[in-house]
Amino acid sequence: MPKLFKLGAIGAVAAIVAGGAVYAARSTASESVDPRAALDKSMALFNRGEATAARSWALKAARAAPRSGLAHAVLARTYLALGEGLAAQAELGRAKAAGFDMSRTHQLMAEALLLQGQPDRALAEAAKAPPRYAGYALRVAARALAAKRDMPGAQRLLAGVLAADGGKSAAAWADLARVRQLSGDIGGAIIAAGRALQRDPNNVDALTLRAELVRGQYGLVAAIPWFERALKVDPWRHDTLIEYAATLGDAGRYRAMLDATRRALAARPGSPRALYLQAVMAARAGNTELARSLLQRTGGGLDGQPGPLLLSGALDYADGAYQQAINRWRAVLNMAPMNLEARRLLGAALLRAGDNKGALAVLRPIALRGDADSYTLALVGRAFEANGERDWAATYLDRAAIPALTAATQFGIDDDLAQLRLSAEQAPANPIVQIEYLRGLLFRGQTAKALSRAQALARTYPGAPQAHLLVGDVMMALGRPEEASRAYARAADLRFDEPTMLRAVEALQRLRQRDKAATVVALYLAQNPGNIAARRLTAHWQIATGAWDDAIDTLEGLRGDLGNRDPALLAELAVAYAGSGEDEVAELYAANAYRLAPMNPAVVDSYGWALFQQEALPQAVELLTKAVSIAPRHALLRWHLAQALAESGDAAGARTHAQAALADPGFEDAAAARALLKVLDAKG
């Protein structure tokens, strides 16, 4: 599921309201139908990958000949291809009532049960299938094992199926690709999906999976043609339409996204997933009433899933129903402890509800990180303050005011390390379990042990991007950014997502290879044009290189998405406008940023610098001095103060701060600072 969409969705939401949230399902005509011909047509379409059209013809055959067990069995098979297990089971029941030989349907019933979330019953049913259908039954059994998190067992079964038919089964390759994806072996999944498509270019499941893999490997934009290729084969395949719509939404193509959700609703009237996507769009456009209405229409079909719970909680919170929001967000956190968004939301809601200790417990894993964000730190500070613990409150509020000075780290875990080790020993062939243990070692500072195991894991599972990320994380912890950069590059070849991009950029910056870091961000942003982190980095570098107009465009776009309550964003806008010579606009943004965060050194500096550009020297020196007092190790702040002091006639002070800036080997304006020192020396 996608992130909540941006405000550009307003036009698309208007289309929801104007056109209705769903299309009416296409009617199935009641004209006279030859059931045998309809079945032949259905099976021909099915073999071409057009499962939705095949279902329509099978439905016509079953309606024309309701006592035909074969018609109901074929209809059940098409429902299974479309992921509708309950409907398939119902049709198998009708086939039985019509006298169909049910010994031929054990594999079908097994898949129907699996699609309804009953893997144990599916395994039992698959075991009853006759030899004629052994390949199909083993594929269902493999997927059932995967549902039970037995990934090695699932892969062994599928390897057996492929060995038995000489690797000809496109469906088995597609199943193997999906299992490998679920186990974290993205490289192996890419290979298996490719082999499935070599054997059957019209396999919609394989095309859809390939689109998902491309989305992770290269980005949103690259994935769209793969989804469209799948939809050329079967234009009404519901699950493909849902993934396509989510991808379009994340890429900012809201009109196309709306069309895809409406097609999904036409293919499966009342589809909870399609309604949820439309609800997300409505919420982002500010139409909470429509968003709530669309969520209610899902009829509980997505109950317990993280995305809908996050959205429902946000709607509850907006209505002042804080306890309901807390319950929903806590449920998300129980399912996904590393969901930072859920932690922040839950912490804020608990604090708002007066549960200060609860807020601290939830926010602690983020606040303890060296790169904790200012919002979380401010929440923690306020919680301590509400508890009367003013010393602790001051500590965290001070950290909230000062930008993070340490590198990003692996997110912490709450699991006991001994239990993680035991799980790893019991499942040596399960990469997911091994990665969890490695994360535990790294988080607890056991870097030497973590490094040897991470390198071994990366050799054993070269297609698992998380293994390479862990190698890189350990290398960064050991102060070896060059080796970390290589590990992150290997991970990015498999899955180029935001965490991988940020790690790669951090390592390259540590190596002072900004051009390469900028290229990484540009590649990521080209594929993920709405990504906030990449746009912030781009703007920061545009400012650093003096590309003021480009920086203004980037930052104003961010302001349109994030609003006017982000002091760091407003401060950077002030710097960009000052650089472009629009001093009055720069001062306006800087003053607003200062009102929001008067102790943030970057904000204070931007305000002082804007005033300096307007030659308001006394006020500029006062603010720039304050910024340096908050963050004395920041070379750029020292350099700004040095220039202001020099302009105001304080040569000694200017010399002191210019020299302090030059003491930082990473200071990028060293040539200008040395030139200023020469001027000051010449003046005596």
Disulfide bonds with the S-S distance in Angstrom:
none
